[in-house]
Amino acid sequence: MNKAQTGMRGELAVARYLREHGFVIVAANYRCRLGEIDIIAEDSAYICFVEVKTRSPKMLGKPADAVDMTKRKKLLAAAKQYLSQNPTKLQPRFDVAEVYVHHEKVLRICLVPNAFDGEGL
């Protein structure tokens, strides 16, 4: 399985996980000139912009560590663009979903809600 296939498997698993936990997926792989957001999901209080990071257990560090300041700024810009086109009264939230896989099997999903704020911190 190549990197793109692994990433797609992780995103599909996270979408399923979010639906099972009461979220509605409103967009996947949202792209604009400012960046890309893996999953946009809503519940009764939040609109969540979710960055999915899929890793094998052999890799060092947490998957969320790969969401550096540069990536955060792109996510923020893309989220602002999305919200300008799709106004909502829901509170925006930036989450990171860590997906651990071994071979072709998803071992674990860890959702990090509020992984960073609207300033990228």
NUDOKOL-201660 format. One line per field, with one value per residue: residue in one letter; x, y, z of N, C-alpha, C in turn. Coordinates in Angstrom, 2 decimals. Layout:
// NUDOKOL-201660
res: a;... $
npx: X;... $
npy: Y;... $
npz: Z;... $
capx: X;... $
capy: Y;... $
capz: Z;... $
cpx: X;... $
cpy: Y;... $
cpz: Z;... $
// end
This chain:
// NUDOKOL-201660
res: m;n;k;a;q;t;g;m;r;g;e;l;a;v;a;r;y;l;r;e;h;g;f;v;i;v;a;a;n;y;r;c;r;l;g;e;i;d;i;i;a;e;d;s;a;y;i;c;f;v;e;v;k;t;r;s;p;k;m;l;g;k;p;a;d;a;v;d;m;t;k;r;k;k;l;l;a;a;a;k;q;y;l;s;q;n;p;t;k;l;q;p;r;f;d;v;a;e;v;y;v;h;h;e;k;v;l;r;i;c;l;v;p;n;a;f;d;g;e;g;l $
npx: 0.85;0.67;1.72;-0.37;-2.61;-2.58;-3.08;-5.66;-7.07;-6.89;-8.32;-10.90;-11.46;-11.47;-13.62;-15.73;-15.47;-16.04;-18.74;-19.88;-19.65;-21.51;-21.19;-21.78;-20.64;-19.70;-18.06;-15.37;-11.94;-11.74;-10.80;-9.08;-7.59;-5.97;-5.38;-5.92;-8.42;-8.86;-11.21;-14.40;-16.59;-19.67;-21.29;-23.79;-22.80;-20.32;-18.34;-16.09;-12.81;-10.88;-7.75;-6.18;-3.84;-2.00;-0.21;2.28;2.99;5.74;6.88;8.48;7.44;4.39;1.56;0.19;2.19;3.20;1.71;2.64;3.47;3.35;1.60;-0.65;-1.29;-2.07;-4.31;-5.93;-6.33;-7.68;-9.94;-11.09;-11.73;-13.61;-15.61;-16.36;-17.72;-19.64;-21.47;-22.02;-23.51;-22.26;-19.58;-16.25;-13.73;-10.54;-9.28;-7.14;-6.80;-5.39;-4.25;-3.44;-1.88;-1.28;0.23;-2.40;-4.38;-6.39;-5.39;-5.86;-7.60;-7.13;-8.63;-7.83;-9.24;-9.61;-6.92;-5.36;-5.66;-7.56;-5.51;-3.49;-2.06 $
npy: -1.17;2.15;5.54;7.40;5.70;4.69;7.06;7.66;5.46;5.97;8.41;7.59;5.83;7.59;9.26;7.42;6.86;9.40;9.72;7.61;8.69;10.68;12.83;14.72;14.38;16.97;17.74;16.40;16.23;18.96;21.50;24.48;27.45;28.19;26.07;22.74;20.70;17.82;16.58;17.91;18.31;18.26;18.73;19.21;21.53;22.29;23.09;21.17;21.15;18.85;17.44;14.68;12.31;9.62;6.84;4.26;1.96;1.80;4.23;7.06;9.32;11.22;11.19;13.65;15.49;16.05;18.08;20.93;24.46;25.70;24.01;24.31;27.02;26.95;25.29;26.91;29.11;27.86;26.99;29.46;30.38;28.40;28.89;31.47;30.96;29.22;30.05;29.68;29.15;27.62;26.82;27.10;24.55;23.08;20.04;17.17;14.03;11.10;8.28;4.98;2.46;-0.93;-2.82;-3.37;-2.76;-0.84;0.08;1.80;4.79;8.07;10.86;14.21;16.71;20.26;20.70;22.79;26.39;29.19;30.84;29.26;28.14 $
npz: 0.00;-0.95;0.02;-0.53;-0.67;1.92;3.36;2.37;3.33;6.06;6.24;5.47;7.57;9.74;9.05;9.28;12.03;13.14;12.30;13.76;16.24;16.39;14.63;11.62;8.41;6.41;4.38;2.47;1.82;1.12;-0.99;-1.75;-3.15;-1.08;0.57;1.91;3.42;5.24;6.39;7.03;9.59;11.46;14.61;17.12;18.27;17.18;14.26;12.79;11.69;10.39;10.44;9.15;10.12;9.26;10.36;10.67;13.35;13.56;13.01;14.41;17.00;17.52;15.35;15.24;15.66;13.20;12.19;11.68;12.21;9.68;8.25;9.87;9.45;6.78;7.00;8.61;6.88;4.76;6.14;6.84;4.30;3.56;5.49;4.74;2.43;3.29;5.58;9.13;12.34;14.11;16.36;15.33;15.20;15.48;14.80;15.17;13.78;14.69;13.14;13.45;11.71;10.68;8.34;6.30;8.04;10.21;13.33;15.48;16.35;17.29;18.34;18.50;19.91;19.47;18.77;17.97;18.06;16.68;15.99;15.30;17.30 $
capx: 0.00;1.50;1.40;-1.70;-3.60;-2.60;-3.77;-7.08;-7.63;-7.02;-9.41;-12.17;-11.65;-11.82;-14.99;-16.61;-15.35;-16.79;-20.18;-20.26;-19.65;-22.54;-20.89;-22.21;-19.57;-20.24;-17.13;-14.13;-10.92;-12.08;-9.61;-9.17;-6.24;-5.22;-5.01;-6.82;-8.88;-9.21;-12.62;-15.16;-17.70;-20.45;-22.22;-24.75;-22.13;-19.08;-17.94;-14.72;-11.89;-10.09;-6.56;-5.95;-2.46;-1.97;1.15;2.49;3.58;7.19;7.34;8.69;6.64;2.95;1.12;-0.20;3.41;3.45;0.92;3.47;2.88;3.06;0.38;-1.74;-1.67;-2.81;-5.62;-6.69;-6.72;-8.70;-11.16;-11.69;-12.33;-14.80;-16.64;-16.87;-18.64;-20.64;-21.64;-22.65;-23.50;-21.49;-18.24;-15.20;-12.77;-9.51;-8.92;-6.24;-7.12;-4.23;-4.65;-2.33;-2.16;-0.24;-0.07;-3.58;-5.40;-6.41;-5.27;-6.40;-7.84;-7.12;-9.05;-7.32;-10.08;-8.95;-5.48;-4.81;-6.74;-7.71;-4.25;-2.52;-1.31 $
capy: 0.00;3.35;6.61;7.95;4.71;4.67;8.27;7.53;4.48;6.69;9.38;6.84;5.31;8.72;9.66;6.44;7.09;10.62;9.42;6.75;9.51;11.70;13.92;14.64;14.80;17.93;17.81;15.63;16.70;20.31;22.17;25.83;27.89;28.47;24.85;21.58;20.18;16.41;16.32;18.94;17.60;19.06;18.16;20.25;22.71;22.63;22.70;20.70;21.03;17.72;17.01;13.26;11.86;8.16;6.36;2.89;2.00;1.85;5.61;7.75;10.51;11.15;11.74;15.07;16.30;16.41;19.26;22.04;25.80;25.96;23.27;24.93;28.26;26.57;24.81;28.09;29.88;27.09;27.02;30.79;30.39;27.55;29.58;32.62;30.42;28.40;30.61;28.83;29.67;26.68;27.23;26.36;23.82;22.42;18.74;16.28;12.62;10.24;6.94;4.04;1.29;-1.95;-3.42;-2.68;-2.75;0.29;-0.41;2.71;6.19;8.97;12.20;15.27;17.89;21.53;20.47;24.15;27.40;29.99;31.53;28.23;27.72 $
capz: 0.00;-1.02;0.96;-0.85;-0.28;3.38;3.78;2.05;4.28;7.33;6.15;5.48;8.93;10.61;8.71;9.92;13.47;13.46;12.17;14.89;17.45;16.30;13.70;10.23;7.51;5.45;3.24;2.57;0.88;0.67;-1.54;-2.32;-3.49;0.15;1.27;1.84;4.70;5.02;6.72;7.74;10.23;12.38;15.58;17.50;18.77;16.49;12.92;13.03;10.56;10.88;9.70;9.43;9.97;9.34;10.55;11.16;14.70;13.47;12.87;15.68;17.24;17.34;14.06;15.38;15.61;11.80;11.86;12.12;12.07;8.27;7.93;10.61;8.78;5.58;7.46;9.04;5.69;4.03;6.95;6.67;2.96;3.62;6.27;3.98;1.43;3.98;6.93;10.13;13.71;14.92;16.78;14.62;16.02;14.68;15.38;14.45;13.98;14.53;12.74;13.49;10.87;10.52;7.04;5.76;9.09;11.14;14.69;16.49;15.98;18.44;17.93;19.36;19.70;19.79;18.67;17.93;18.03;15.47;15.71;14.93;18.50 $
cpx: 0.90;0.99;-0.01;-2.80;-3.72;-3.36;-5.27;-7.76;-7.85;-8.17;-10.77;-12.48;-12.07;-13.24;-16.00;-16.64;-16.18;-18.30;-20.67;-20.33;-20.54;-22.27;-21.51;-21.05;-20.18;-19.33;-15.92;-13.19;-11.31;-10.79;-9.98;-7.73;-5.36;-4.77;-6.06;-7.17;-9.37;-10.69;-13.19;-16.41;-18.40;-21.14;-23.11;-24.08;-20.98;-19.10;-16.45;-13.97;-10.85;-8.95;-6.27;-4.49;-2.41;-0.52;1.16;3.13;5.10;7.73;7.45;7.81;5.16;2.57;0.78;1.02;3.73;2.64;1.65;2.78;2.53;1.77;-0.82;-2.23;-2.45;-4.21;-6.51;-7.19;-7.82;-10.02;-11.86;-12.38;-13.63;-15.94;-17.18;-17.88;-19.81;-20.83;-22.38;-22.61;-22.72;-20.11;-17.19;-14.22;-11.80;-9.03;-7.86;-6.65;-5.86;-4.71;-3.39;-2.72;-0.97;-0.64;-1.31;-4.71;-5.26;-6.41;-5.99;-6.58;-7.87;-7.47;-8.54;-8.17;-9.34;-7.44;-4.72;-5.96;-6.73;-6.52;-3.17;-1.70;-1.96 $
cpy: 1.24;4.43;7.18;6.99;4.62;5.88;8.19;6.56;5.15;7.67;8.70;6.32;6.42;9.21;8.71;6.65;8.31;10.39;8.59;7.54;10.75;12.87;13.65;15.15;15.73;18.10;16.93;16.11;18.05;21.00;23.56;26.28;28.10;27.21;23.77;21.13;18.77;16.15;17.55;18.25;18.53;18.18;19.31;21.55;23.20;22.29;22.40;20.55;20.02;17.40;15.57;12.93;10.36;7.70;4.89;2.99;2.12;3.28;6.27;8.98;10.27;11.73;13.23;16.00;16.76;17.64;20.48;23.38;26.11;25.28;23.90;26.20;27.98;26.07;25.97;28.88;29.16;27.10;28.38;30.91;29.59;28.29;30.82;32.17;29.66;28.90;29.65;29.53;28.74;27.23;26.44;25.71;23.11;21.18;18.05;14.86;11.81;8.82;6.07;2.80;0.34;-2.79;-2.70;-2.56;-1.51;-0.28;0.48;4.09;7.00;10.36;13.20;16.51;19.15;21.38;21.80;25.13;28.18;30.86;30.55;27.73;26.57 $
cpz: 0.00;-0.05;0.73;-0.42;1.24;3.92;3.53;3.02;5.64;7.32;6.17;6.87;9.89;10.31;9.36;11.44;13.89;13.36;13.34;16.19;17.30;15.38;12.34;9.39;6.47;4.24;3.52;1.47;0.26;0.23;-2.02;-2.59;-2.26;0.89;1.10;3.25;4.45;5.24;7.42;8.27;11.22;13.41;16.01;17.93;17.89;15.00;13.06;11.72;11.00;9.91;10.12;9.15;10.26;9.39;10.95;12.54;14.68;13.42;14.25;15.79;17.02;15.99;14.14;15.33;14.19;11.36;12.44;11.86;10.62;7.86;8.63;9.92;7.50;5.94;7.88;7.85;4.91;4.80;6.83;5.31;2.96;4.34;5.55;2.93;2.05;5.41;7.85;11.48;14.65;15.22;16.00;15.60;15.09;15.41;14.54;14.80;13.69;14.25;12.72;12.69;10.89;9.32;6.50;6.78;9.98;12.55;15.70;15.89;17.27;17.93;18.96;19.11;20.14;19.78;18.57;17.78;16.72;15.12;15.27;16.10;19.22 $
// end
